[in-house]
Amino acid sequence: IPGKKSADTYTWTMHCPRGNLRGAGSARLSSASMEGETTMTGELQGQKFEIRTRVTGKRLGPCK
């Protein structure tokens, strides 16, 4: 899973030959929040599919 990081963003690609899956994603991080998105494509039992996942979050406070 190679990835690249800039000042506030991390991007990656992924490949799973056994499951015939490919994907890419990115996440933008700050001290108070994060948001990210991943897209995966593949084929299962002869059916092609695409999965898109989007996440968001915010800092609620220090860990206890």
C-alpha positions as CSV (number, residue, x, y, z in Angstrom):
1,I,0.0,0.0,0.0
2,P,2.2,2.9,-1.2
3,G,1.2,6.3,0.0
4,K,2.2,9.9,-0.2
5,K,2.0,12.6,2.5
6,S,1.9,16.3,2.1
7,A,1.4,19.0,4.7
8,D,-2.2,18.1,5.5
9,T,-3.1,15.3,3.1
10,Y,-2.3,11.6,2.8
11,T,-3.1,9.7,-0.4
12,W,-2.8,6.0,-1.2
13,T,-3.4,3.2,-3.6
14,M,-4.1,-0.4,-2.9
15,H,-4.3,-3.7,-4.9
16,C,-5.4,-7.1,-3.7
17,P,-4.7,-9.7,-6.5
18,R,-6.3,-12.5,-4.7
19,G,-9.6,-10.7,-4.4
20,N,-9.1,-8.8,-7.7
21,L,-9.6,-5.5,-5.8
22,R,-8.1,-2.1,-6.7
23,G,-8.6,1.1,-4.9
24,A,-7.4,4.6,-4.1
25,G,-8.1,7.1,-1.4
26,S,-7.1,10.3,0.3
27,A,-7.5,11.9,3.8
28,R,-7.1,15.5,4.8
29,L,-6.2,16.0,8.4
30,S,-6.0,19.0,10.7
31,S,-5.7,19.4,14.4
32,A,-9.5,19.7,14.8
33,S,-10.9,17.5,12.0
34,M,-10.4,15.0,9.3
35,E,-12.2,13.9,6.1
36,G,-11.4,11.2,3.7
37,E,-12.6,9.2,0.7
38,T,-11.8,5.8,-0.7
39,T,-12.9,4.2,-3.9
40,M,-12.5,0.4,-4.6
41,T,-13.4,-1.6,-7.7
42,G,-13.4,-5.3,-8.2
43,E,-15.2,-8.3,-9.5
44,L,-17.0,-11.0,-7.4
45,Q,-18.6,-14.1,-8.9
46,G,-18.5,-12.4,-12.4
47,Q,-20.2,-9.2,-11.2
48,K,-18.2,-6.0,-11.3
49,F,-18.7,-3.6,-8.4
50,E,-17.5,-0.2,-7.1
51,I,-17.5,0.8,-3.4
52,R,-17.1,4.4,-2.3
53,T,-16.5,5.2,1.3
54,R,-16.5,8.7,2.8
55,V,-15.5,9.6,6.4
56,T,-15.5,12.8,8.4
57,G,-14.6,13.4,12.0
58,K,-13.8,16.2,14.5
59,R,-11.8,16.4,17.6
60,L,-13.9,16.1,20.7
61,G,-11.1,16.7,23.2
62,P,-8.1,15.0,24.8
63,C,-7.9,11.2,25.2
64,K,-8.8,10.0,28.7
